[in-house]
Each structure stands twice: as structure tokens, then as C-alpha cells.
Amino acid sequence: MNDTVEKKPKREKAKAEARKAARKDGPAVAHIAGVRISARKVRVLADMVRGMKVDAALTTLAFQQRAGAPLVKKAIDSAVANADHRKMDLDQLVVADVQIDKAGMLRRYLPRAHGRATPIRKQLSHIHVKLAVAE
């Protein structure tokens, strides 16, 4: 049999290069998936730091008493490291967007009286951070 391997057309290579260039010019991003905290608790912090400069956001999160503050701070630190790797100006970085999405749920059951069981839902969440250069 004569199996010939077809080369990908140049158009696909050009599309891949365009995607790579768009990633390079776009915002610095970081994602933390499957964090063991409910999304509702972390969204309060996300609303607080959205739109702030990075250093102000990190200072604000350092003094928060909420359980999600170290998690959001970790995501912002990771995005700053990504921006540093891409040689963006770190002094001009702003938290452009923070999204908190619901993830899966760990289901446990607690035995109760008369042979019943009540469910315990341990919720998970995803944290997405985008940093952009202030204009």
C-alpha cells in the first residue's frame, strides 16, 4: 500500500502563528482549578480586587480575614510571574478580570436519626485571573 502523509496547508500554519501572536499581545492569565472552597465565598474577594493595580490588590488580600484571600493572592502572583516571563511592565499591571466559576462537588452523607442520612456538599471552584497593562 502506498500511504502518503499529507502535509498541513500553509493556511493552518498561518492561523497557528496568528494565535501565538494574539496570546503574546494579550493579557497575562493564570488559572487555579478545583479549589476546595465555594465560589460564593471567593466572589466577594474577586469583586473587591477587580480593576485595582496589582500591588494594591496584593496588599488588600494580604490583610483580609477571609478563607479565599490566599487563593486569590496565589492566582494573582502566578499571573504576575507569567507577565514577567512575557516581559510586560510589572509596575503598570492592573487586575483586568477575575472570574470565579463553580466546579464539581464532593458529596458526603451524614448519618442522622431513624436511619436517615443528610447530604453534605463540599463545593469546588475555579479561579481565573487576567492582568493587563494600564493605559
Buried (B, 14 or more C-beta within 10 A) or exposed (E): EEEEEEEEEEEEEEEEEEEEEEEEEEBBBBBBEEBEBBBEBBBEBBEBBBEBBBEEBBEBBEEBEBEBBEBBBBBBBBBBEBBEEEEBEBEBBBBBBBBBBEBEEEEEEEEEEEEEEEEEEEBBBBBBBBBBBEE
